[in-house]
Amino acid sequence: MAKLAENLRASTVDELKGKIVELKKEQFNLRFQVANGSLENTARMRTVRREIARIKTVLGEKLASADA
């Protein structure tokens, strides 16, 4: 997990925003799969949600340090 955070901190703000958009689309598709009953890997929903939160945290840190 520490490696993931290091990789995120090395990314630019635009890259992080792009990753959030991709993960939000994946999360949307996963919700549809749950509704249809076709989702096989239910743990992926939790992983995607946590990745989005992790990216938002790093993005907030970057934006806060830019303002300071």
C-alpha positions in Angstrom: 0.0 0.0 0.0 2.9 2.4 0.7 4.2 1.8 -2.8 0.8 2.8 -4.3 0.8 6.0 -2.3 4.4 6.8 -3.4 3.4 6.3 -7.0 0.4 8.6 -6.6 2.5 11.3 -5.0 4.9 11.1 -7.9 2.0 11.7 -10.3 0.9 15.1 -11.5 -2.4 16.7 -10.6 -3.8 16.1 -14.1 -2.8 12.4 -14.0 -4.5 12.0 -10.7 -7.7 13.7 -12.0 -7.6 11.3 -15.0 -7.3 8.3 -12.8 -10.3 9.4 -10.7 -12.4 9.7 -13.8 -11.4 6.2 -15.0 -12.1 4.7 -11.6 -15.5 6.5 -11.3 -16.4 5.0 -14.7 -15.4 1.5 -13.5 -17.3 2.0 -10.3 -20.4 3.0 -12.3 -20.1 -0.2 -14.4 -19.6 -2.3 -11.3 -22.8 -1.0 -9.8 -24.7 -2.0 -12.9 -23.1 -5.5 -12.8 -24.3 -5.8 -9.2 -27.8 -4.8 -10.2 -27.8 -7.4 -13.0 -26.3 -10.1 -10.8 -23.4 -10.6 -13.2 -20.6 -9.3 -10.9 -18.2 -12.1 -10.1 -15.4 -10.3 -8.2 -17.4 -8.4 -5.5 -14.2 -7.3 -3.7 -13.3 -5.1 -6.7 -16.0 -2.6 -5.7 -14.3 -2.1 -2.3 -10.9 -1.8 -4.0 -12.1 0.8 -6.5 -13.8 2.8 -3.8 -10.6 2.8 -1.7 -8.4 3.7 -4.6 -10.6 6.7 -5.4 -10.4 7.8 -1.8 -6.6 7.4 -1.8 -6.2 9.4 -4.9 -8.5 12.2 -3.6 -6.4 12.3 -0.4 -3.1 12.7 -2.4 -4.8 15.2 -4.7 -5.9 17.3 -1.7 -2.4 17.2 -0.2 -0.9 18.4 -3.5 -3.5 21.2 -3.9 -3.0 22.3 -0.3 0.8 22.4 -0.6 0.4 24.4 -3.8 -1.7 27.0 -2.0 0.7 27.3 0.9 
